[in-house]
Amino acid sequence: MQEAARLLRTHPHFLYRLIRQGRLPALRLGRAIRLSEDVLRRMLESREQEGVSRNG
């Protein structure tokens, strides 16, 4: 989770909240939570697009 948060430049608690809300698909293996690399890539791209549209 730390690595994903670092990649997305956000706090791990934010990612946990998205998972709980069902907005970020994740796989729970025991106590570990796994996120799809593809899902993270798409999330990163969408955040970059938001930044482009805001900055014009």
VENMONOR-V236431 format. One line per field, one symbol per residue. phi: phi as a letter, one per 40 degrees, with the letter a starting at -180 (. if undefined). A space follows every 10 residues. Layout:
phi = ???
This chain:
phi = .cccccccfa cdcccdcccd cgcbcabcbg ccbbbccccc cccccccccc cccccg
